[in-house]
């Protein structure tokens, strides 16, 4: 009898097909921002009372004058609700109302937690939620495109994380927010293992029960029971030890890397130095727009055109926020291959990581902005089902798998996303990044394409090798798009009136929606027809032989 592979064992006790609940603090973490907003509104409405408290301390000479002015509107409900409550003897009723509201909020949070359940079966991830209006969402395991774990700063204080299951199709993602931080990592491994095609059962019918995972609701219940147990001689010391252990665990979670170094060899990980992050951001297009906005605001102030401030300051604030998010997203960045796919992590205070299972990447594009060219910096984006530029900002950011890196970093990332592609392309990969004309065996655009693309026609070219189609284009923004033919949706050749006159055509490779648009803008019409036939035939053969979507079928 052969021993069962350790990969077949489930990491948690939650992928058993039964319904489970989320982290007990989930309602607070989901509604925490709303509570902070309400608190801010209350504080804003009571700002006069706060001023009244600090005026005698910081400006005692204005005390009498302030009291006289304050007495004019003290009894007005609109100006001073607290004064109106006190003067009308409604303090008791207001306190009772506040107590009822607090009890209602706590009860609503508890009921929301009770009614929000999930289960993981061998076929799907299912979530049921809602109090008055119930919803039931299901994500099929064979449609999973990736699993993302986000740890916002507020959630990290509670040791919680949000697990987002991305599936093919728009707005089809399923979220588990929130789970215990360690539990989220284990559950991700379970879901990926089930999705890979290894339908491994748990240890056995007579095996001991699975251990309670840290951060789970069961663990929270055990901790509460331990806290209410009768005190013994060493109860105080034991309680202090538990508190110290909890603090140490939280600190460890804050400092721990998003990518577990035990899951991948160190040489496969790409790291981004801080200087490169700052330099690439300073030389990016956003900084150019920021300088333009600052110049416009300076001219507006100098000419006393005050409407300019109200028109452009919000845009400047939004741009600064974008630049800051770009910098923080690149901090502590890591990417590496794991047994269940490519793991990408990033973030400083609020962290996130995503896992892309094999066979889920439909297109890859390496781009180089003009000001990055002297430093040899590149950025890499991908197309995966369920995430596009029309999605939320968070989902769109997940399509950027390498914010900034060198050509060697691009090659390593390509080896992770499309195994074997870099080796199949060989020297043609370098020619695709920086070459022109027929360099590297690319099919170039004819000279007559200069009538339509006078500056970039020498960069235009395409190549198909080893089941990967490569499209090269761009001058100000260099780009090399790679499409694995096994996941190609369709191919099209287009000829407009001008292109027919010039005997040119446009070749378009259709993939799932995303930031990468693999389009060859101009090529000889005969070469376009030959490429159409070759790509159509090759894509069918490659798709029939592709088994990467069952990457774990040999396990278990």
N, C-alpha and C positions, 0 to 999 in steps of 0.2 A: 504494500500500500504506500503510495507516494504522499509525502507531507504536503499540506496545503501551503501555498505561497503566502508569505506574510503580507503581500500587497492586497490579497483578497480580504483580509480582516478589516472590518470597519473601524474608523478612528473614534467614532462617537456612538452613543446609544440612541441617536435620533433618526437614523436612516432605517428604521424598522417597519415602516408602513403605518405606524400609529400616529395619532394627532398629538402634537406637543405645543406648549406655549413659549412665548418669547421671553426675553429678559424682563424681570419685574419693573425695571425703570424705563421700559420702552415708551409708555404713554408720556412720561415726563420729558424724555429726550425728543419725542416727536412734537410735543406741544410746548417745549421750553421757550422757543423763540416767541410764540404768541403770548406767553405769560410775561416775558421780558418787555414786549411791546405794550401790553396793558399797564405794567408797572411804570413804564416811561410816560405814558399818557397821564397816569395819576400824579406822578411827580411834577409833570409840566403844569397841570392844573393847580397844584399846590405851591407853585414857585414863590408866590407872594408870602406865604407863611414861612417858607425857608429863608427868604430875604429878611423877614421880620426877626427871625432868630439870630441872624448873623450881623445885622446892622448895629446893635448896641456893642458888639464885640469889636468890630473892625472900624466903625465910625461913630463913636459915642457922642460926638458933637451934633450929629444929625438926629439924635434920638427923639427930642421933643418935636421937631419939625415933622419927622416921619410919623410919630404917633398922631399928630393932628390930621395929617393927610390920610392915614390909615383908618381913622375913625369915621371918615366921610362915606366910605364904601364897605365898612366892616359888616354891616347887616345885610348887604346885598348878596343873594344866593349865587348870582352869576359871577361876582368877583371873588367871593370868599365863602365857599360851601361849608367849610369847617365852622366859620363864625355863625352862619345861619343855623347849623345844627346845634351848636352850643346855646345860642340865644333862644331857640325854640324848644329846648329841653328834649331833643331827640337822640341824645348820645346812646342811651340804652338800646333803642330800636336799631340804630345804625350798627352798633356792635353785634347785635343779634343777626342783622342782615349779613354782615361780613362773615360771621361764623357759619351761617347757612350756605353762603357762597363757597367758602373753603371746603365745607363738608361735601357740597355738591360736586366740586372739582375733584376732590379725592375719590368720591364714589364713581364719578364718570371715568377717571383714570383706571380705577380698579376694574370697572365693568368692561372698559375698552380692552384691557389686558386679558380678561377672562374670555372675551369673544373673539380674540385674534389668535388663531391657531394655524399650524402648518404641519404637513407631513411629507416625508420623502419615501416614495415607493420605487420599485424597479422600473417604473415607466415614466414618472412625472414628479415634479415639485408642485405641491398644491398649497394655497393659502386661502383661509376663510377669515373675513373680517367684517366689521360693521355692527352697530347696535340696532338702530331703526331700519336702516337699509343694508341688507347683507350682500356681500359679494364673495364670489368663489373664483379664484384665478388658478390656472394650471399651466405649467411649462413642461412640455415633453422633453425627456432627457435626450432624445436623438436630435432635437432641434437646438440644443444649447450651443451658443457661440462663444461664451466666456462667462467667467464668474469674477465679480469685482467685490472687494472688501474695502470699505471706507471707515476710517476711524476719526470722526470730527473731534475737535479739542474737547468740547463739552461731554461727548460720549466717552472719551478716553478716561475722564475723571471717574466714571462709574465702571471702567473696565469693560465697556461695551463696544460693539462694532456693527456696521450695517452690511449685510450680504445681499448683493444684487445679481440675480441670475439673468443673463442676457440671452434671449432666444431670437431666432430668425423671425422677421416681421416687425413692423413699426409699432411702438407702444405695447409690445408684448412682454416686456421684462417683468419679473417677479421679484419683489423685495422682501427680505426678512430683516426688519429693523425694529428692535435691535436684538443681538445675541451677545452672550459672553465672548470676549475677545478671543480667548483660546478655543472656545467652542466653535466660533465662526471658521477658524482655520481648519479644524478637524472636519467640520461639516462640508466645507468646500472639497476636501479630499474625498469624502464619501460620495458626493454628487458626481464629481469627475470620474471616480472609479466606476460608478454605476453607468454613467453616460458613455464610457469608453467601450462598453460591450461586455464587460466582465460582470455578470449577474451573480456575484458571489453571495452565498448565504452567510449568516452569522455563525459563530463557532459551532454550535450544536445544541440540540434540544436540552441536553442535560448539563450544558456548560454553565458555570457560574454567571450571575447577572453582570452586565457591563457596568464598569465603574462610572460613577456620576462625574460628568465632565465639569471642570472648573468654569464658573461663570454661568452655568445653566440655572433654570428655575429650581431644579431639584437641589442643586448645591446651595442656592440662596435659602431654601427652606431648611436644609440641614444646619446652615449657619445660624438661622433664627432660632431653631430648636436648641442649638448649643448655647446660644446667648441667654435663653430663658431657663436653662437647666438649673437645679439647685446648686447653690454655691458650696464649694468644698474648701479645704484649707488653702489650696493653691489656686483658687478661682481667679483672684485679681491678677496674679502673675500670668496665668494662662490667657486671660483676656488681653493683657498688655502685649503678650507674645503674638496673639492673633492680629492685633492692630498693627504691630510692627511688621509682621509678615505681609499684611495687606498693603501697607505703605511701600515696602520694598518691591512687591510685585508690580504696583502701579508705576514706580520709578523705572523698574526694568522694562515695562511695556513702552514707556516714553522713549527710552534710550535704545531699545532693540531695533535692528534694521528690519525694513519691510520684507526683505528676502532672507529667508533662513539659509545661512551659509552651508548647512548640512545637506540641503536639497540639490545643490549644484556645485560643480567644481569651480574654484575661484577664477580660473583662467577664462571661463566662459562668460564672466560678468563684465559689463561695460559700466564704468564710472565716469561721471562728469565733474571735472574740477570746478571749484567755486569761481575762479577767475574767468573760465570759459563761459559760465552761466551769465555772469555780469557783463562780460565783453560782448557776447552775442546779443544780449538784450539791448545794450547801449547802441549797437550797430543795426538793430532791427528796424523795420518799417514803423513800428509803434512809436519809437523814440523820435523819428522824423516828424510824425504828426504831432507829437507833444511839443517839439520845438516850434512848429508852426502855430499851435494854439497859444503858447506862451508869447510869441511875437505879436499875435493879434491882440491878446489881452494887454500887452505893454503899450501898443499903439492906441488902444481904446482908453487906457488910463491917461496917457500923455495928451490926448486930444479931448479928454473929458466926455467921451462918448460912452456913457454909463450903461447903455443898453447892451453893449458888447459883453460886459461882465455877466449879466443875467443869461445871455445866450450861450456863451462859450465855457463858463466855469463848470457847469454840469458835465459838459463833454470832456473837459480836462480831468475832472474827478473820475469819470468812468475810465478814461485812458490810463490814469495812474493806477487804478484798481486792476486793470488788465495786466499792466507791466509787472505789478507786484505779484499777482497770482502766477504769472509765467516764471518769475524768479523762484518763488517758493515751491512751485510744482517740480522744478528741476533739482531742488536740494535733496540730498540723500537718495538720488536716483539710482536704480539698479535694474538690470534686465538679465535674465539667465534662463537656461533650459532646465526643466524639471521633468520627472517621469510622466506628469500629467499635462505638460504643455509649457508654454513660455510664460514666465512670471515676471511682471513689471511692477516695481514699487517706487514710490516717491512721496515727498512731503516732509515737513519739519514738525510743526505742532499738530496740524490736522494731516493725517497720513492716509494713503490709499494704495491698494495694489490690485492688479487684475491678472487673471490666468487665462490665456488663450489656448484652448486645446488644439492638438494637431489637426490640420485639414480645415481650419476655420478661416484662414486668411485668403481673401479673394484677389487682392491686388496690393502691391507695395510701391511706394514712390519715394525716392530720395531727391530732395530739392536743395538748392544752394542760392541764397540771396547774393546780389552783386557785392555788397559790402563785406560779406563773409568770405569771398573768394581768396583774398590774400592770406587768410588763416587756414584755408582748407576745411571749413566747417560745413556740415550737412545736417539736414533734418529729415526724419523718416516718418511717413504716415502710411496708414493701411486702410483698406476697406474690409469690414466684416459685417455680416448680416445683423440687422437690428440697430446699428449705430451709424448715423450720418450727420452731416452738417446741419440738417434741419431739426435735429433732436436737441435736447437740452444742452446747455453749455458744458455741463459735467460729462455727458455722454460724448459730445464732440471732441472734448479734450482727450478722451481715451483712444482716439484714433491716432494720436501722436505718440509713437512708441520710442522715438529717440529725439528729444528736443534739440540737441545740438551735439555733434560728434565729428570725428575725423573720418576720412575715407576707410581706414582700417576698422573703425567702429561700425560703419555702415556694412562692411563685409561680414563682421561677426553677427550683427543683428539679422542680416539676410540669411545667414546660416541657421539661425534659430527659427525665423519665421517661415522660410522656404528651404528646408534641408536639401542639400545637394544642388541648389540653384547656382550659388556662387562658383562651385567647382565646375558645373556644366558650362557656365559662361566663360570662365577662365579670364584671359586678358580682355575679353570683350566687356567685362564689367567696368574696368578702368576706362576703356574707350567710351562706354555709355555715360560715364560721369563727366569726363572732361574732354572727350574727343570730338571730332567733327568729320564730315565727309564719310569715306568708306573705312575709317579707322575701325579695327577690331572686327571686320566682316559685316558691319552694318550696311543695310540697303539705304543709300543716301537719296535725298530729294534731288531731282534734276535742276540744272541752272535756271530753267524757266520758272521755277517756283519762286525766284526772287521777286517776280512781279507781285506776288501776294504776300510774301514774307521777306522783305528786303534785308532785314538784319539777322534773321535767325535761320535762313534756309540752309546754311551750311551745317547747322546743328541737328537738323531734322534727319532722323533715320530710324530704321527698325530692324529687329533680328529675332529669329526663333531658333532656340537650341535647347535640347534636353527637356522638352516639355514646358518651357518658359518663353513667353513672348516679351521682348524688351522694346520700349518706345523711348527714343531720345529726342529732346526738344528744348527750346528756351535759350535766351541770351542773358537778359537781366535776371531772370530766375531760371537757372538751369534745372532740368528735371530729367529723371530716368525712372520710368514706370515699368514694373515687372508684373506680369499676370501669369499665374500657373494655369495652363490650359485645361487641367483636370477640373477646374472650378469656373471655367468661362461660361457665361450665360448665353451669349450669342455674338456674332460678328457681322459688321455691316460695312458696305462701301457706298459712299455718297459722292455725287458729281453735280455741282451747280453749274450755271451757265458759264461763268468765268473759268472754272476748272475744265469744263469740256473744251473750251476754246484753247486752253493751254495743254490739253491732253494730260490732265492731272486728276487725282481723286483723293478723297479723305477716307482713311481706314479707322473704324471705331470698334473697340473691343468692349462689349457690354459686361459689366460685373454688377454685384449688388451696389446699392446706393452708398456713396461715401465721398470723402474729399478727393480721392484719386479718380481722374477721368482719363483712361488710356485711349487717347486719340492721336493718330498720326495725321497732322494737318495737311500735308501735301506729299504725294508720291506719284510716280509715273503710273498711268492708268493700267498698263499691262502688268506691272509689278503688283499693283493693288489687287487685280483679279487673281493672280497667282497666289498672293498671300491669303486672300479670302478662301480659296480652295484648300490650301495647305493647313490653315488654322482650323477650319471647320472639320476636316478629316482627323487631324491630330487631336483636337479637343474631345471628340467622341471616343477615340481609342484610349486616351489618358483617363477620361472619366470612368470608363468601364473597368479599368485596371486599378483605380484608386481605392485604397482601403484605409487611408489615414484617419477617417472618422471613427474607425473601430480600433484605435491605437492600443487599447488594453485587452483586446479579445484573447490574446495568448495568456493573459494572467488569470488566475483563479481556476 
